[in-house]
Amino acid sequence: MVYGDDVLGVFIMALMSEEEAILAEAVSGISRVAEAIGSLSARDRLRAFEAAERSYRKTAQDLGYTEEQASGWAASLTVLLRSEVAALLEARLAELDNVA
């Protein structure tokens, strides 16, 4: 049986169109992408952010959004992604400070 947040998630997904569900999945995957990017070197992180933004834009365009809409959505997700990576890196530095 499904309880709590799982019930809400199933209900919300049932109300969404396929396009909205795909976009929602991209948003929910930001934490996983942030973990992966956070493990990279600074130079590689920059390229990974650019690749993620291109991927977000392409996904939105493939779903029929205009270039302007897709670019705005991708830029917003990339801001969230960068923020999450920054928070992860700060937390790792704080852990190192606590060990020292």
N, C-alpha and C positions, 0 to 999 in steps of 0.2 A: 504494500500500500504506500501511497505517497502522502506525506504530511508537510505542514508548515510552508516554508519557502518553496518547496518543490511543487506544491499544489498551485501556488500563485504563479510560478514560472510556467507550468503547463497551461494554466488558464490564459495567461498573457500571450503565450505562443499561439494558442488556438485563435485568438482574436487578431493576430497580426497577419498581414499578407506575407507571401513568401519573401518579397524584397525586404520588408521591414524585419523579418526574422533573420535574414542574412546580415543585415546591418547591425542588428542587436547582437548577433553572435560575434561580429568583428569587435564591437565595443567590449563585450564580456571577455574577449581574448587578450585585451590590453595587458593584463597582469602577466600572462604567460610570455607575451612578446617582450615586455619590460624585463623580466627575469633573464631572458636570453640575451637581450641587448646589454644589460648591466654586467654580464660576464665578459664582454668584449673589451679590447683596448680602446682608448679614447678615439683614435683615428678610425677604427672599425665601427665604433658606435655611430659616428657621423654618417658613414655610408649606410649603416643599418637603418637609421632614422629616415634617410632619403628613400631607401628601398621600401620601407614600411609605408611612407606617405604615397609613393607611387602605387603601391598595391592597394591601399585604401581608395585612392582616386579611381583606379581601374575597376575595382569592384563596384563602386557606385555608378560609374559610367556604363558598365556591363548590365546593370540593373535598370538602365534607361534614364538616369539622372543627367541633366545638362552638364556641360563641362564646368560651368560656374558653380552649380550646386555640388558637384562631385569634388571640386577643388576646395570649396569651403568646408565640406564635411571632412575631407582628408586632412586639411590643416588643423581643424579642431581636434580630431583624434590624435594627430601627431603632437599637439600641445599636451594633451592628457598623457600620452605615452612618454614624452620627455619629462614631465612632472613626476610620473611614477618611477622612471629610471633614476632621476635625481634623488628622490626619497629613498630608494633602495641603496644607492651609493652612500648617501649620508648615514643611513643606518649601519652599513658595513664599516664606515669610518668610526662611528661611535662605538661599535663593538671592539674595534682594534684599540681605541683609546682606553676602553675599560679593561682590556687584557694587559695593557702596558703599565 
